[in-house]
C-alpha cells in the first residue's frame, strides 16, 4: 500500500515507522521535523528492539498525492486543518484511518469525505516523542480497528493484516463506538488527573477551588497516581463514571474493566500520558475530544458524572493559565 501519515508525532512516527520497516510505501507529512527526518530518518527506541527507518518525506500534501491509506495522527486540537491537509491525499478508493484520541474525530472526517471511506483506530500504547524524529516506546502497542459506521469490511481485515505483518498487535472491533468508550476508561483518568494533579488532591477531589499558576505542583505520572491511595481512588471513580455513561448510551462495558485497566497501567512505570506532555510543553490540551465531548454525551442522557465535570473545569482553568504563561 501507499500510506500517508498525517501527524508524525509519537503515534504517527511509531506506527508509520513499523509499517515502513515492513516494506510498505510510507510517506510522512512533516512540518518542523522535516529536515531532521529527511536527513536521519525516524529512530524508534523500544524494549522490542531499536530501529531506524527512512520514510519518504514531504512538506505538502500534494507532494504525496492520492494514497491507498491515510493515517491521521495529528492532535485533535488541529482538526480544523483536515480541510487543508487531507483532500490532496484522498481519492475515491482511499481509506482514511484516524488514530486520534477521544470522540468526534470520525464525525469531523465525515463532513468532508464519504462515510464508507472512514475508519477509526484506538492505540493502547506507551510512547513519547523525545526529540525530532525520535520516539521512545515503553510498553504495550495494541491497535483496535473498526469501521466508522457499519460492520467490518474486507478492507478492514486487510489493513489489520498489514499492521500485524509489521509487528503491530491488531484486533478488529465489531463496534468502533463502544471501543472508543473502552479507551476513554483509561484516557480520562490518566490523561486528566496527570495534569489536574498540578493543583493538588484537595482541589481535584472538591475540597478547594482555584487553579492559580502560583499554586501549581509537579504533575503526577501514572505510577505516582497509582502509588497514592487517594489518587488511585479518584482514578477508579472516574473510570466507573465513564463505564456508567457508556452503558447508559447502550454499550456494554463491564465494571471489571476498571480494575483491568489499572493493573495494565502498573506495568508502565513512570509514564507521562499525552495530555501531561502537552501541558508541560505549554501546548493546547485535547479538552474537546477527550473530556468535554464525553461529558456532554453523558449529561445529554441524564447520567451524573460529577468527577468528570469537575475535572473538565480544572483542566479548562489550567489551560487558560498555560496560555497566559506562554503568551
VENDA-V538286 format. One record per backbone hydrogen bond with DSSP energy under -1.0 kcal/mol. NH is the residue of the N-H (numbers start at 1). CO is the residue of the C=O. If there is no record, write none. Layout:
nh = (NH:NH)
co = (CO:CO)
This chain:
nh = (3:4:5:6:13:14:15:16:17:18:19:20:21:22:23:24:25:26:27:28:29:30:34:37:38:39:40:41:42:43:44:45:49:51:53:56:58:63:64:65:67:68:69:70:71:72:73:78:79:81:82:85:86:89:94:95:96:97:98:99:103:108:109:110:112:113:117:118:119:120:121:122:124:126:128:130:131:134:135:136:137:138:141:143:144:145:146:148:157:158:159:160:161:162:163:164:165:167:168:171:173:179:180:181:182:183:184:185:186:187:188:190:191:192:193:194:195:196:197:198:199:200:204:205:206:207:208:215:217:222:225:226:227:232:233:234:235:236:237:238:239:240:241:242:243:244:245:246:247:248:249:250:251:257:258:260:261:262:263:264:265:266:268:271:277:278:279:280:281:282:283:287:290:291:292:293:295:296:297:298:299:300:302:303:309:310:311:312:313:314:315:316:317:318:319:320:321:322:323:324:325:326:327)
co = (25:69:27:71:9:10:11:12:13:14:15:16:17:18:20:19:1:24:3:56:5:58:31:33:34:35:36:37:53:133:51:135:46:44:42:26:28:60:61:61:89:2:2:95:4:97:6:75:76:78:79:81:82:86:91:68:117:70:119:72:289:104:105:106:109:109:114:115:96:146:98:144:142:139:136:134:134:131:43:128:45:126:124:169:122:171:120:118:153:154:155:156:157:158:159:160:161:164:163:143:145:175:176:177:178:179:180:181:183:183:184:186:187:188:189:190:191:192:193:195:196:197:200:201:202:202:202:212:198:271:221:222:223:228:229:230:231:232:233:234:235:236:237:238:239:240:241:242:243:244:245:247:246:254:255:256:257:258:259:260:261:262:265:269:273:274:275:276:277:279:278:285:286:287:287:288:291:292:293:294:295:296:299:298:305:306:307:308:309:310:311:312:313:314:315:316:317:318:319:320:321:322:324)
